[in-house]
Amino acid sequence: MEDLFKVLGLACSPRKGGNTDMMLDAALEGARGQGAEAEKVYVPDLDIHPCQACNSCFKDGRCIQQDDMQKLYPKLLSYEGIILAAPIFSMNLAAQAKTMIDRLQCCWSKKFVLKEHTVPDELRSRRRGLWLGAAGFDQPDVFEPALVTVRYFFAMLEIKRRERVTYYNVDEKAAIQGVPGALDECRAAGARLVNPPEPGAEGGELLSSLS
């Protein structure tokens, strides 16, 4: 029996039930609708310490800090689909998301110091990513400062196929419900994460927004 496509949804906003949280629930619903096994993790509930820049990971590609990232690393490096649901706070990713991403320094070390892959050969071609973002600011370019960080996040996890669904001018809790078609688009993006369109098909290019 073929293993189910596994999706990890990372809810990074400290506001449970907020906009990116609702977007993530919709995307996971779409993924499950395509037969995937989907898991949601509330990153702010985890005990994740900031990177200490100690360079210990230069030796073996492992982080020496013993906190909840040690439980998250195996999922980040083994699930086929990764959804980063992270809002914009103060013109960049919320601190809860950024702290988690900083702790991928061990992946950077493995790739660029030890010259090794971070995920097995048989998994890399199946990996796909999705960024779900919301911002209260009323300008569409509010997401631009965060794009470099999001690209880095997926690159360290060796995810080359990735997509973004972002909405600006949504500030109040659950305001995304009032944006026509927003949650439907998140469901569709979650479905595409599991069963992407063939190259050349309408909607088949998932890289344009993040690459």
ABEGO torsion letter per residue (X at the ends): XBBBBBBBBBBABABBGBAAAAAAAAAAAAAAAAGBBBBBBBAAABBBBBBAGAGAAAAAGBBABBBAAAAAAAAAAABABBBBBBBBBGGBBBAAAAAAAAAAAAAAAAAAAAGBBABBAAAAAABBBBBBBBBABABAAAAAAAAAAAAAAAAAAGBABBBBBBBBGBABBGAAAABBGAAAAAAAAAAAAABBBBBGBBGABAAAAAX
